[in-house]
Amino acid sequence: MKKSAIFLMLLVVISACGGKTEETKKKKTDYKLSKINQLVGIARIEPESKICPIGSEIPGRVVSILVSEGQAVKKGQLIMLLDESTESAQVQQSSTKINTRQQRVKSLEAKIAAINIKLKAADVDRKRDRSLADAKAGTEKAATDSETIFKNLEADLIIAKADLDEAIAGVKEVNAEANYLNQRKDKKRVYAPEDGMMLNWDVKIGQAISAGTKLGDFAPAGNLIAITEIDELYALKVKTGQKVSINLQGTNDKLSNGTVIYCAPYLSKKSIFSDRADNLEDRRVREVHVRVANPNAVLIGSRVECIISL
């Protein structure tokens, strides 16, 4: 009886194990990978021409901010003023110097013109007096005096011309100084580099800044793009020209259509949406740029979801 009971128990165990194995095989046989027809990536909205910093070439103090954050501007539009009182005073002093030296140039030019008139008359007189003296119709003294007058006028002309050259050089020197001061003064004025939008200011009115200080961020006018990163497992599935739905992050609310315009030719470490500097996750991703069809529907710097149709 004991042997029969043991045999029956073994049959039950074997049957149970055998049944579980068959069920597991069936599950493995029935499992299939579903086909992926879209990829979803978190993206950041940026200008296609890239955000550029606005800086100052020279030190100064901010006295006026002429455009607000988010305001559209035109190329060459004045957007900020630094204190230029020192440069303005120097330019005024330089202008006074220029006027003084230009007046001296005019005075010397008039003097040279007068000497030339006298010189021509003296040349006539000396030739006449010499002819008369040689013909015994005039005195030698008269001829000598006429020659002396002519020679003195020639010497005066040489000196006046030298003075004029010096005066002209002085005007050029002061003009160069004035140009430098005007350029320095103009650098106290910050202009929009091109058509676009002033995104933000990093300085305040009254703040003293040094040369090279970043004043704020500027977005050039043009297309907006959504920059996303696709995991290395699916990187080769993304192609330029693919259609994209750009949605409000975490919802199904569609903001705009889009088109893939760039796929990086290499993989890199995930970086765009790593919020923590100490994030040690080593995931390789492919950077993808999506052109936004309706730029008015999104804000620069905002996060969105890009649903890429494969």
QUICORGI-V741751 format. One record per residue. N is the residue number from 0. PSI is psi in whole degrees, -180 to 180 (none if undefined). Layout:
# QUICORGI-V741751
{{N;PSI} {N;PSI}}
This chain:
# QUICORGI-V741751
{{0;-41} {1;-44} {2;-40} {3;-40} {4;-44} {5;-43} {6;-42} {7;-40} {8;-42} {9;-40} {10;-41} {11;-44} {12;-45} {13;-42} {14;-42} {15;-46} {16;-42} {17;-39} {18;-40} {19;-38} {20;-42} {21;-39} {22;-41} {23;-43} {24;-39} {25;-42} {26;-44} {27;-37} {28;-37} {29;-16} {30;131} {31;143} {32;129} {33;146} {34;133} {35;124} {36;0} {37;154} {38;143} {39;130} {40;141} {41;138} {42;160} {43;136} {44;128} {45;160} {46;144} {47;-30} {48;5} {49;142} {50;134} {51;143} {52;146} {53;130} {54;175} {55;134} {56;-25} {57;159} {58;163} {59;-173} {60;131} {61;122} {62;-20} {63;133} {64;114} {65;-11} {66;148} {67;164} {68;133} {69;1} {70;136} {71;141} {72;163} {73;155} {74;131} {75;-2} {76;135} {77;124} {78;-18} {79;149} {80;133} {81;159} {82;121} {83;20} {84;-41} {85;-46} {86;-38} {87;-42} {88;-41} {89;-38} {90;-40} {91;-43} {92;-43} {93;-39} {94;-39} {95;-42} {96;-43} {97;-46} {98;-43} {99;-45} {100;-32} {101;-36} {102;-39} {103;-39} {104;-46} {105;-40} {106;-43} {107;-37} {108;-40} {109;-40} {110;-43} {111;-40} {112;-42} {113;-41} {114;-41} {115;-39} {116;-46} {117;-36} {118;-40} {119;-43} {120;-41} {121;-34} {122;-41} {123;-44} {124;-44} {125;-37} {126;-40} {127;-48} {128;-35} {129;-42} {130;-42} {131;-41} {132;-42} {133;-30} {134;6} {135;20} {136;-9} {137;175} {138;157} {139;-33} {140;-43} {141;-40} {142;-41} {143;-43} {144;-42} {145;-39} {146;-39} {147;-45} {148;-45} {149;-45} {150;-41} {151;-40} {152;-38} {153;-42} {154;-42} {155;-38} {156;-41} {157;-45} {158;-44} {159;-40} {160;-38} {161;-42} {162;-38} {163;-44} {164;-41} {165;-41} {166;-41} {167;-41} {168;-38} {169;-39} {170;-43} {171;-41} {172;-46} {173;-35} {174;-42} {175;-41} {176;-42} {177;-40} {178;-43} {179;-45} {180;-38} {181;-39} {182;-42} {183;-40} {184;-41} {185;-30} {186;-13} {187;-1} {188;125} {189;127} {190;154} {191;128} {192;-25} {193;177} {194;140} {195;-149} {196;135} {197;112} {198;-47} {199;156} {200;137} {201;-1} {202;166} {203;160} {204;134} {205;-12} {206;134} {207;134} {208;157} {209;168} {210;135} {211;-1} {212;134} {213;123} {214;-31} {215;-174} {216;140} {217;135} {218;116} {219;149} {220;153} {221;-162} {222;153} {223;149} {224;154} {225;121} {226;120} {227;170} {228;130} {229;130} {230;148} {231;-26} {232;-26} {233;10} {234;-39} {235;-7} {236;-16} {237;132} {238;152} {239;144} {240;-14} {241;145} {242;147} {243;141} {244;122} {245;114} {246;157} {247;133} {248;130} {249;6} {250;176} {251;13} {252;114} {253;130} {254;-42} {255;160} {256;167} {257;171} {258;135} {259;122} {260;-12} {261;135} {262;122} {263;140} {264;11} {265;165} {266;149} {267;171} {268;140} {269;129} {270;-36} {271;-42} {272;29} {273;104} {274;-24} {275;136} {276;-26} {277;17} {278;117} {279;6} {280;121} {281;72} {282;134} {283;136} {284;165} {285;124} {286;135} {287;135} {288;131} {289;122} {290;130} {291;126} {292;-36} {293;88} {294;-20} {295;-11} {296;-7} {297;162} {298;140} {299;132} {300;-10} {301;157} {302;139} {303;172} {304;133} {305;118} {306;106} {307;123} {308;127} {309;none}}
